Amino acid sequence: MGYSWQIALLAVFVEGLIFIVLSLTNVREAIFNAIPMALKKGVSAGIGLFIAFIGLQGANLVVNDDSTLLTYVKFVGDFHTIGIGALLALIGLFIIVVLHHKNIKGSILIGILATWILGMICEAIGLYVPDGKEFYSLYPTFRMIDFGAFGTTFGQCFNVDFSGVDILNFIAVLFAFLFVDIFDTLGTLIGVSTKANMLDEEGKLPRIRPALLADAIATSVGAIFGTSTTTTYVESSAGVAAGGRTGLSAMVTGLLFLLAIVFAPIFTAIPSFATAPALIFVGFLMISSIISIDFEDITEAVPAYLAMLAMPLMYSISEGISLGVISYVLLNVAAGKGKKIAPLMYVLAVLFVLKYIFL
């Protein structure tokens, strides 16, 4: 729309405030609880496919193609950059699977480090050749981090000139952020908590409010710091796959992220083809939730299937939930099973349809 990035940050900040209100008033929790269990299982499996797809792209195992949109990598072409990276990613995936099968703790982390080390060896003997554009040296550097740039973004969401800003456009942007963020977060919570077996018999997540509040507060704080929406991240499933079940794993992750600021030159040397095997493997672990869906009941199975299918293909968790909710309501009403649908599901279906019309 031609507006400044400060306007976008302000929209994220306001969205976060709305998030906080919705979390305190149980609206987001009610939405979570209204989604039927079969659809939650489909969302969890869809997130598995989604992060596996991200991993396949990060490893360059799946690449763009003019005729089929996507295809597999040609290992011979550009072997010293894309080809060797894709090959090392497959080796890393093999290492993770074998270690996991042997019940070795930290199998995912070991696989990442092993793939990185193999990459450095390949660079040393000339199999991997950095081009300085997309593929860089795999050896870490120890330069100092420039923290001065932080001042150029901090607090800029309040440094806004509203002259020439159409308030209706601003509201449209605000609600676009809000819709995506609400359902990306809920989808991630559904996926991770399902994989961790944290849902009760009714498909509810006990003590969900602190998680929702943490996400909402982080959204507004992130905007003040100068970043786009700070939200629940789907890679949390890697921690669950490694055995994390309490807030301790999240606290340790947060502390390590703080350390990563100082040691960023080391961590940024880790290539995407080294972390990609972890995502592909965790995707496999998450898709296992699909086996508990009752495929004999088509009104339950088809919406779960559509949600699962839409997430990787549309590259969005929220779009998967949207199609799942709309199809669940329509199918069950058409089948004469409308009484089993929670009233809030009807509201969500209408809102999703309106989103496609107006946003």
PyMOL commands that set and color helices and strands:
alter all, ss='L'
color gray80, all
select helices_A, chain A and resi 5-24+27-34+37-58+79-101+107-125+147-152+156-158+167-195+208-225+236-241+247-262+264-267+272-292+298-314+317-334+338-340+343-358
alter helices_A, ss='H'
color red, helices_A
select strands_A, chain A and resi 62-65+69-72
alter strands_A, ss='S'
color yellow, strands_A
deselect
rebuild
show_as cartoon
